[in-house]
Amino acid sequence: MFPWDKLEPYKATALAHPEGLCDFSVGTPVDPVPEVIQKALAAHTDTPGYPTVWGPLELREAIAGWLHRRVGAGIGPQAVLPTVGSKELVAWLPTQLGLGPGDQVAYPRLAYPTYEVGARLCGAEPVEYDSVDELDGSRVRLLWVNSPSNPTGRVLGADELRRAVAWAREHGALLVSDECYLELGWEADPVSVLHPDVCGGDHEGLLAVHSLSKRSNLAGYRASFVAGDPVVVKELLEVRKHGGMIVPAPVQAATVAALADDAHVAEQRGRYAARRSALRSALEAYGFRIEHSEASLYLWATQDRPCWETVAELAALGILVAPGDFYGPAGERFVRVAFTATDERVASAVARLNAARPA
Protein backbone atom coordinates (compact mmCIF):
# COMPACT_ATOMS: atom_id res chain seq x y z
CA MET A 1 0.00 0.00 0.00
CA PHE A 2 1.18 3.51 -0.81
CA PRO A 3 1.89 5.05 2.63
CA TRP A 4 -0.36 8.06 2.13
CA ASP A 5 -3.36 5.76 1.55
CA LYS A 6 -3.18 4.89 5.27
CA LEU A 7 -4.20 8.45 6.07
CA GLU A 8 -7.53 8.23 4.22
CA PRO A 9 -9.69 7.24 7.23
CA TYR A 10 -8.21 10.11 9.26
CA LYS A 11 -8.77 12.49 6.36
CA ALA A 12 -12.43 11.43 6.28
CA THR A 13 -12.71 12.24 9.99
CA ALA A 14 -11.06 15.64 9.50
CA LEU A 15 -13.28 16.44 6.51
CA ALA A 16 -16.35 15.87 8.66
CA HIS A 17 -15.38 18.66 11.07
CA PRO A 18 -18.00 21.44 11.03
CA GLU A 19 -15.37 24.03 10.09
CA GLY A 20 -13.80 21.85 7.40
CA LEU A 21 -10.42 20.25 6.78
CA CYS A 22 -7.09 21.90 7.61
CA ASP A 23 -4.67 19.78 5.60
CA PHE A 24 -1.07 19.98 6.82
CA SER A 25 -0.12 16.48 5.66
CA VAL A 26 1.43 16.37 2.19
CA GLY A 27 2.89 19.86 2.06
CA THR A 28 1.71 20.86 -1.39
CA PRO A 29 1.97 24.57 -2.33
CA VAL A 30 -1.34 26.43 -2.36
CA ASP A 31 -0.32 29.99 -3.25
CA PRO A 32 -0.47 31.38 -6.82
CA VAL A 33 2.26 30.73 -9.33
CA PRO A 34 4.11 34.06 -9.64
CA GLU A 35 2.96 36.11 -12.60
CA VAL A 36 6.46 36.39 -14.10
CA ILE A 37 6.59 32.60 -14.34
CA GLN A 38 3.08 32.24 -15.74
CA LYS A 39 3.91 34.76 -18.46
CA ALA A 40 7.09 32.90 -19.42
CA LEU A 41 5.17 29.63 -19.66
CA ALA A 42 2.41 31.19 -21.76
CA ALA A 43 4.90 32.84 -24.11
CA HIS A 44 6.38 29.43 -24.99
CA THR A 45 3.24 27.37 -25.53
CA ASP A 46 3.69 27.34 -29.31
CA THR A 47 6.57 24.84 -29.27
CA PRO A 48 5.61 21.98 -31.62
CA GLY A 49 9.08 20.44 -31.83
CA TYR A 50 10.70 18.04 -29.39
CA PRO A 51 12.62 19.72 -26.57
CA THR A 52 16.00 18.28 -25.59
CA VAL A 53 16.76 16.41 -22.39
CA TRP A 54 19.62 18.79 -21.60
CA GLY A 55 17.56 21.86 -22.44
CA PRO A 56 18.79 24.97 -24.27
CA LEU A 57 21.98 26.70 -23.21
CA GLU A 58 19.88 29.57 -21.84
CA LEU A 59 18.30 27.22 -19.30
CA ARG A 60 21.58 25.65 -18.21
CA GLU A 61 23.19 29.07 -17.88
CA ALA A 62 20.25 30.20 -15.75
CA ILE A 63 20.71 27.20 -13.46
CA ALA A 64 24.47 27.70 -13.25
CA GLY A 65 23.99 31.41 -12.61
CA TRP A 66 21.53 30.78 -9.79
CA LEU A 67 23.89 28.23 -8.22
CA HIS A 68 26.68 30.80 -8.31
CA ARG A 69 24.53 33.64 -6.96
CA ARG A 70 22.52 31.80 -4.33
CA VAL A 71 24.65 28.78 -3.42
CA GLY A 72 28.15 30.13 -4.02
CA ALA A 73 29.06 27.31 -6.38
CA GLY A 74 31.36 27.99 -9.28
CA ILE A 75 29.82 25.71 -11.88
CA GLY A 76 29.38 25.75 -15.65
CA PRO A 77 26.37 24.88 -17.81
CA GLN A 78 27.98 21.57 -18.77
CA ALA A 79 27.54 20.38 -15.17
CA VAL A 80 23.78 20.92 -14.77
CA LEU A 81 20.79 18.90 -15.94
CA PRO A 82 17.06 19.73 -15.73
CA THR A 83 14.86 16.95 -14.35
CA VAL A 84 11.14 16.15 -14.37
CA GLY A 85 10.62 17.00 -10.72
CA SER A 86 13.03 15.99 -7.99
CA LYS A 87 11.07 12.89 -6.91
CA GLU A 88 11.58 11.33 -10.33
CA LEU A 89 15.32 11.85 -10.03
CA VAL A 90 15.51 10.51 -6.48
CA ALA A 91 13.53 7.39 -7.39
CA TRP A 92 15.42 6.52 -10.56
CA LEU A 93 18.94 7.81 -9.88
CA PRO A 94 20.32 4.49 -8.55
CA THR A 95 18.98 2.70 -11.64
CA GLN A 96 20.39 5.34 -13.99
CA LEU A 97 23.77 5.03 -12.29
CA GLY A 98 23.80 1.29 -12.95
CA LEU A 99 23.48 0.18 -9.34
CA GLY A 100 22.03 -3.22 -8.53
CA PRO A 101 22.30 -6.30 -6.30
CA GLY A 102 25.33 -6.21 -4.02
CA ASP A 103 25.40 -2.40 -3.93
CA GLN A 104 24.16 -0.30 -1.04
CA VAL A 105 22.29 3.02 -1.12
CA ALA A 106 22.62 4.86 2.19
CA TYR A 107 20.31 7.59 3.49
CA PRO A 108 19.53 9.23 6.86
CA ARG A 109 17.61 7.22 9.46
CA LEU A 110 14.78 9.75 9.31
CA ALA A 111 14.27 10.43 5.62
CA TYR A 112 12.12 11.05 2.59
CA PRO A 113 10.81 7.53 1.73
CA THR A 114 11.80 7.77 -1.96
CA TYR A 115 15.49 7.25 -1.12
CA GLU A 116 14.61 3.70 -0.06
CA VAL A 117 12.26 3.27 -3.02
CA GLY A 118 15.07 4.19 -5.42
CA ALA A 119 17.34 1.53 -3.94
CA ARG A 120 14.68 -1.16 -4.15
CA LEU A 121 13.74 -0.31 -7.74
CA CYS A 122 17.22 -1.30 -8.93
CA GLY A 123 17.69 -4.22 -6.55
CA ALA A 124 20.28 -2.48 -4.37
CA GLU A 125 20.22 -2.71 -0.59
CA PRO A 126 18.80 0.32 1.26
CA VAL A 127 20.76 1.22 4.40
CA GLU A 128 19.87 3.81 7.04
CA TYR A 129 22.49 5.74 8.98
CA ASP A 130 22.87 8.27 11.77
CA SER A 131 26.56 8.79 11.07
CA VAL A 132 28.48 7.91 7.92
CA ASP A 133 31.06 6.21 10.14
CA GLU A 134 28.52 3.39 10.69
CA LEU A 135 28.50 2.49 6.99
CA ASP A 136 30.36 -0.21 5.08
CA GLY A 137 32.58 1.78 2.74
CA SER A 138 33.22 -1.28 0.58
CA ARG A 139 29.53 -1.57 -0.38
CA VAL A 140 27.96 1.90 -0.31
CA ARG A 141 27.95 3.32 -3.82
CA LEU A 142 25.41 6.09 -3.35
CA LEU A 143 25.29 8.23 -0.22
CA TRP A 144 22.30 10.53 0.26
CA VAL A 145 22.46 13.57 2.52
CA ASN A 146 19.45 15.82 3.02
CA SER A 147 19.75 19.34 4.38
CA PRO A 148 17.39 20.94 5.22
CA SER A 149 15.80 17.64 6.14
CA ASN A 150 12.44 16.30 5.16
CA PRO A 151 10.77 15.53 7.58
CA THR A 152 12.63 17.11 10.52
CA GLY A 153 13.77 20.46 9.12
CA ARG A 154 17.25 19.81 10.52
CA VAL A 155 20.12 21.68 8.88
CA LEU A 156 23.57 20.09 8.54
CA GLY A 157 26.44 22.45 9.24
CA ALA A 158 29.40 22.84 6.92
CA ASP A 159 31.52 20.65 9.22
CA GLU A 160 29.03 17.77 9.03
CA LEU A 161 28.81 18.08 5.26
CA ARG A 162 32.60 18.17 4.94
CA ARG A 163 32.85 14.92 6.91
CA ALA A 164 30.31 13.26 4.62
CA VAL A 165 32.17 14.48 1.52
CA ALA A 166 35.48 13.21 2.90
CA TRP A 167 33.95 9.82 3.71
CA ALA A 168 32.38 9.46 0.27
CA ARG A 169 35.61 10.38 -1.50
CA GLU A 170 37.67 8.06 0.67
CA HIS A 171 35.39 5.14 -0.20
CA GLY A 172 34.63 5.98 -3.82
CA ALA A 173 30.91 6.57 -3.25
CA LEU A 174 28.85 9.18 -5.08
CA LEU A 175 27.45 11.70 -2.59
CA VAL A 176 24.10 13.21 -3.60
CA SER A 177 22.78 16.10 -1.55
CA ASP A 178 19.02 16.73 -1.59
CA GLU A 179 18.82 20.50 -1.12
CA CYS A 180 15.24 21.15 -2.21
CA TYR A 181 14.51 23.31 0.86
CA LEU A 182 17.75 25.27 0.79
CA GLU A 183 16.03 28.64 0.40
CA LEU A 184 13.75 28.02 3.37
CA GLY A 185 16.05 28.42 6.36
CA TRP A 186 14.45 30.03 9.42
CA GLU A 187 16.77 29.59 12.40
CA ALA A 188 19.78 28.41 10.39
CA ASP A 189 21.39 29.25 7.07
CA PRO A 190 21.57 26.06 4.99
CA VAL A 191 24.74 25.49 2.96
CA SER A 192 25.09 23.50 -0.27
CA VAL A 193 27.45 20.59 -0.68
CA LEU A 194 28.69 22.45 -3.78
CA HIS A 195 29.88 25.43 -1.75
CA PRO A 196 33.69 25.76 -1.74
CA ASP A 197 33.75 25.71 2.08
CA VAL A 198 32.28 22.20 1.94
CA CYS A 199 33.83 20.63 -1.15
CA GLY A 200 37.05 22.61 -1.47
CA GLY A 201 35.93 23.99 -4.83
CA ASP A 202 36.02 20.51 -6.40
CA HIS A 203 32.70 18.88 -7.39
CA GLU A 204 34.14 15.47 -8.25
CA GLY A 205 31.93 12.73 -6.82
CA LEU A 206 29.22 15.18 -5.79
CA LEU A 207 25.71 16.02 -6.99
CA ALA A 208 23.16 18.48 -5.59
CA VAL A 209 19.43 18.18 -6.24
CA HIS A 210 17.23 21.29 -6.30
CA SER A 211 13.53 21.91 -6.90
CA LEU A 212 11.38 24.92 -7.72
CA SER A 213 8.25 23.32 -6.26
CA LYS A 214 8.46 25.00 -2.86
CA ARG A 215 10.38 28.25 -3.39
CA SER A 216 8.35 29.19 -6.51
CA ASN A 217 5.04 27.29 -6.01
CA LEU A 218 5.82 25.13 -9.05
CA ALA A 219 4.93 21.65 -7.81
CA GLY A 220 2.50 21.39 -10.74
CA TYR A 221 5.21 22.27 -13.26
CA ARG A 222 7.65 19.49 -12.22
CA ALA A 223 10.62 21.86 -12.49
CA SER A 224 13.90 20.82 -10.89
CA PHE A 225 17.53 20.10 -11.67
CA VAL A 226 20.66 18.28 -10.59
CA ALA A 227 24.18 19.72 -10.72
CA GLY A 228 27.71 18.84 -9.76
CA ASP A 229 30.32 16.44 -11.11
CA PRO A 230 30.33 17.06 -14.89
CA VAL A 231 31.37 13.47 -15.63
CA VAL A 232 28.40 12.05 -13.72
CA VAL A 233 26.05 14.66 -15.21
CA LYS A 234 27.14 13.62 -18.70
CA GLU A 235 26.53 9.95 -17.90
CA LEU A 236 23.06 10.76 -16.60
CA LEU A 237 22.33 12.86 -19.68
CA GLU A 238 23.08 9.92 -21.97
CA VAL A 239 20.89 7.53 -19.98
CA ARG A 240 18.05 10.03 -19.76
CA LYS A 241 18.20 10.66 -23.52
CA HIS A 242 17.47 6.99 -24.09
CA GLY A 243 14.68 7.08 -21.52
CA GLY A 244 13.03 10.20 -22.94
CA MET A 245 13.11 11.98 -19.58
CA ILE A 246 12.44 15.45 -20.95
CA VAL A 247 11.20 18.56 -19.21
CA PRO A 248 8.53 20.13 -21.47
CA ALA A 249 9.76 23.19 -23.37
CA PRO A 250 7.30 25.65 -21.76
CA VAL A 251 8.42 24.47 -18.32
CA GLN A 252 12.05 24.94 -19.33
CA ALA A 253 11.26 28.55 -20.23
CA ALA A 254 9.35 29.04 -16.99
CA THR A 255 12.34 27.72 -15.05
CA VAL A 256 14.59 30.35 -16.61
CA ALA A 257 12.17 33.07 -15.50
CA ALA A 258 11.81 31.62 -12.00
CA LEU A 259 15.55 31.43 -11.39
CA ALA A 260 16.08 34.99 -12.62
CA ASP A 261 13.60 36.53 -10.17
CA ASP A 262 14.33 36.66 -6.44
CA ALA A 263 11.44 38.95 -5.50
CA HIS A 264 8.77 36.25 -5.63
CA VAL A 265 10.92 33.95 -3.48
CA ALA A 266 11.21 36.59 -0.76
CA GLU A 267 7.45 37.20 -0.91
CA GLN A 268 6.69 33.50 -0.55
CA ARG A 269 9.17 33.14 2.31
CA GLY A 270 7.26 35.87 4.12
CA ARG A 271 4.00 33.95 3.78
CA TYR A 272 5.57 30.76 5.08
CA ALA A 273 7.30 32.52 7.96
CA ALA A 274 4.00 33.92 9.23
CA ARG A 275 2.23 30.56 8.94
CA ARG A 276 5.12 28.79 10.65
CA SER A 277 5.12 31.19 13.56
CA ALA A 278 1.37 30.93 14.09
CA LEU A 279 1.26 27.15 13.94
CA ARG A 280 4.34 26.64 16.08
CA SER A 281 2.96 28.85 18.86
CA ALA A 282 -0.40 27.08 18.80
CA LEU A 283 1.12 23.59 18.77
CA GLU A 284 3.46 24.39 21.66
CA ALA A 285 0.62 25.92 23.69
CA TYR A 286 -1.43 22.77 23.02
CA GLY A 287 1.34 20.62 24.49
CA PHE A 288 3.60 19.66 21.59
CA ARG A 289 7.38 19.81 21.66
CA ILE A 290 8.98 20.94 18.41
CA GLU A 291 12.37 19.43 17.56
CA HIS A 292 14.79 20.66 14.89
CA SER A 293 12.51 22.47 12.38
CA GLU A 294 15.06 25.25 11.86
CA ALA A 295 14.39 25.11 8.10
CA SER A 296 12.08 23.61 5.44
CA LEU A 297 8.27 23.74 5.32
CA TYR A 298 7.60 21.44 8.26
CA LEU A 299 7.34 21.38 12.03
CA TRP A 300 8.57 18.12 13.55
CA ALA A 301 6.29 17.78 16.56
CA THR A 302 5.79 15.27 19.35
CA GLN A 303 3.59 14.62 22.36
CA ASP A 304 5.89 11.74 23.37
CA ARG A 305 3.35 9.13 22.37
CA PRO A 306 2.67 6.99 19.27
CA CYS A 307 2.28 9.12 16.17
CA TRP A 308 -0.98 7.56 15.02
CA GLU A 309 -2.62 8.50 18.32
CA THR A 310 -1.65 12.09 17.63
CA VAL A 311 -2.89 11.85 14.03
CA ALA A 312 -6.27 10.64 15.31
CA GLU A 313 -6.49 13.32 18.00
CA LEU A 314 -5.79 16.12 15.52
CA ALA A 315 -8.10 14.62 12.89
CA ALA A 316 -10.95 14.95 15.40
CA LEU A 317 -10.19 18.70 15.34
CA GLY A 318 -10.31 18.67 11.53
CA ILE A 319 -6.49 18.91 11.29
CA LEU A 320 -4.64 16.38 9.15
CA VAL A 321 -0.89 15.79 9.68
CA ALA A 322 1.61 13.17 8.53
CA PRO A 323 2.62 10.38 10.93
CA GLY A 324 6.33 10.34 11.66
CA ASP A 325 6.71 6.63 10.93
CA PHE A 326 6.21 7.40 7.23
CA TYR A 327 9.84 8.56 7.41
CA GLY A 328 11.25 5.58 9.30
CA PRO A 329 10.74 3.80 12.63
CA ALA A 330 12.74 6.54 14.39
CA GLY A 331 9.80 8.88 13.73
CA GLU A 332 7.16 6.74 15.39
CA ARG A 333 6.48 9.26 18.18
CA PHE A 334 6.42 12.37 15.97
CA VAL A 335 4.14 13.98 13.42
CA ARG A 336 5.13 16.24 10.54
CA VAL A 337 3.09 19.42 10.23
CA ALA A 338 3.38 21.22 6.89
CA PHE A 339 2.67 24.95 7.00
CA THR A 340 1.70 25.11 3.32
CA ALA A 341 -2.04 25.67 3.78
CA THR A 342 -3.69 29.02 3.14
CA ASP A 343 -3.62 31.79 5.74
CA GLU A 344 -7.34 31.18 6.38
CA ARG A 345 -6.83 27.45 7.04
CA VAL A 346 -3.84 28.10 9.28
CA ALA A 347 -5.86 30.64 11.28
CA SER A 348 -8.72 28.15 11.59
CA ALA A 349 -6.38 25.43 12.85
CA VAL A 350 -4.78 27.80 15.33
CA ALA A 351 -8.21 28.73 16.69
CA ARG A 352 -9.17 25.06 17.08
CA LEU A 353 -5.92 24.18 18.85
CA ASN A 354 -6.28 27.13 21.19
CA ALA A 355 -9.88 26.25 22.00
CA ALA A 356 -9.11 22.57 22.62
CA ARG A 357 -5.82 22.85 24.49
CA PRO A 358 -5.65 21.39 27.98
CA ALA A 359 -6.34 23.81 30.82
Secondary structure in CASP SS format (residue, H / E / C, confidence):
PFRMAT SS
TARGET T0000
AUTHOR 0000-0000-0000
METHOD secondary structure of the structure
MODEL  1
M C 1.00
F C 1.00
P H 1.00
W H 1.00
D H 1.00
K H 1.00
L H 1.00
E H 1.00
P H 1.00
Y H 1.00
K H 1.00
A H 1.00
T H 1.00
A H 1.00
L H 1.00
A C 1.00
H C 1.00
P C 1.00
E C 1.00
G C 1.00
L C 1.00
C E 1.00
D E 1.00
F C 1.00
S C 1.00
V C 1.00
G C 1.00
T C 1.00
P C 1.00
V C 1.00
D C 1.00
P C 1.00
V C 1.00
P C 1.00
E H 1.00
V H 1.00
I H 1.00
Q H 1.00
K H 1.00
A H 1.00
L H 1.00
A H 1.00
A H 1.00
H C 1.00
T C 1.00
D C 1.00
T C 1.00
P C 1.00
G C 1.00
Y C 1.00
P C 1.00
T C 1.00
V C 1.00
W C 1.00
G C 1.00
P C 1.00
L H 1.00
E H 1.00
L H 1.00
R H 1.00
E H 1.00
A H 1.00
I H 1.00
A H 1.00
G H 1.00
W H 1.00
L H 1.00
H H 1.00
R H 1.00
R H 1.00
V H 1.00
G C 1.00
A C 1.00
G C 1.00
I C 1.00
G C 1.00
P H 1.00
Q H 1.00
A H 1.00
V E 1.00
L E 1.00
P E 1.00
T E 1.00
V C 1.00
G C 1.00
S H 1.00
K H 1.00
E H 1.00
L H 1.00
V H 1.00
A H 1.00
W H 1.00
L H 1.00
P H 1.00
T H 1.00
Q H 1.00
L C 1.00
G C 1.00
L C 1.00
G C 1.00
P C 1.00
G C 1.00
D C 1.00
Q E 1.00
V E 1.00
A E 1.00
Y E 1.00
P E 1.00
R C 1.00
L C 1.00
A C 1.00
Y C 1.00
P C 1.00
T H 1.00
Y H 1.00
E H 1.00
V H 1.00
G H 1.00
A H 1.00
R H 1.00
L H 1.00
C H 1.00
G C 1.00
A C 1.00
E E 1.00
P E 1.00
V E 1.00
E E 1.00
Y E 1.00
D C 1.00
S C 1.00
V H 1.00
D H 1.00
E H 1.00
L C 1.00
D C 1.00
G C 1.00
S C 1.00
R C 1.00
V E 1.00
R E 1.00
L E 1.00
L E 1.00
W E 1.00
V E 1.00
N E 1.00
S C 1.00
P C 1.00
S C 1.00
N C 1.00
P C 1.00
T C 1.00
G C 1.00
R C 1.00
V C 1.00
L C 1.00
G C 1.00
A H 1.00
D H 1.00
E H 1.00
L H 1.00
R H 1.00
R H 1.00
A H 1.00
V H 1.00
A H 1.00
W H 1.00
A H 1.00
R H 1.00
E H 1.00
H H 1.00
G C 1.00
A C 1.00
L E 1.00
L E 1.00
V E 1.00
S E 1.00
D E 1.00
E C 1.00
C C 1.00
Y C 1.00
L C 1.00
E C 1.00
L C 1.00
G E 1.00
W C 1.00
E C 1.00
A C 1.00
D C 1.00
P C 1.00
V C 1.00
S C 1.00
V C 1.00
L C 1.00
H C 1.00
P H 1.00
D H 1.00
V H 1.00
C H 1.00
G C 1.00
G C 1.00
D C 1.00
H C 1.00
E C 1.00
G C 1.00
L E 1.00
L E 1.00
A E 1.00
V E 1.00
H E 1.00
S E 1.00
L C 1.00
S C 1.00
K C 1.00
R C 1.00
S C 1.00
N C 1.00
L C 1.00
A C 1.00
G C 1.00
Y C 1.00
R C 1.00
A C 1.00
S E 1.00
F E 1.00
V E 1.00
A E 1.00
G E 1.00
D C 1.00
P H 1.00
V H 1.00
V H 1.00
V H 1.00
K H 1.00
E H 1.00
L H 1.00
L H 1.00
E H 1.00
V H 1.00
R H 1.00
K H 1.00
H H 1.00
G H 1.00
G C 1.00
M C 1.00
I C 1.00
V C 1.00
P C 1.00
A H 1.00
P H 1.00
V H 1.00
Q H 1.00
A H 1.00
A H 1.00
T H 1.00
V H 1.00
A H 1.00
A H 1.00
L H 1.00
A H 1.00
D C 1.00
D C 1.00
A H 1.00
H H 1.00
V H 1.00
A H 1.00
E H 1.00
Q H 1.00
R H 1.00
G H 1.00
R H 1.00
Y H 1.00
A H 1.00
A H 1.00
R H 1.00
R H 1.00
S H 1.00
A H 1.00
L H 1.00
R H 1.00
S H 1.00
A H 1.00
L H 1.00
E H 1.00
A H 1.00
Y H 1.00
G C 1.00
F C 1.00
R E 1.00
I E 1.00
E E 1.00
H C 1.00
S C 1.00
E C 1.00
A E 1.00
S C 1.00
L C 1.00
Y E 1.00
L E 1.00
W E 1.00
A E 1.00
T E 1.00
Q C 1.00
D C 1.00
R C 1.00
P C 1.00
C H 1.00
W H 1.00
E H 1.00
T H 1.00
V H 1.00
A H 1.00
E H 1.00
L H 1.00
A H 1.00
A C 1.00
L C 1.00
G C 1.00
I E 1.00
L E 1.00
V C 1.00
A E 1.00
P E 1.00
G H 1.00
D H 1.00
F H 1.00
Y H 1.00
G C 1.00
P H 1.00
A H 1.00
G H 1.00
E C 1.00
R C 1.00
F C 1.00
V E 1.00
R E 1.00
V E 1.00
A E 1.00
F C 1.00
T C 1.00
A C 1.00
T C 1.00
D H 1.00
E H 1.00
R H 1.00
V H 1.00
A H 1.00
S H 1.00
A H 1.00
V H 1.00
A H 1.00
R H 1.00
L H 1.00
N H 1.00
A H 1.00
A H 1.00
R C 1.00
P C 1.00
A C 1.00
END
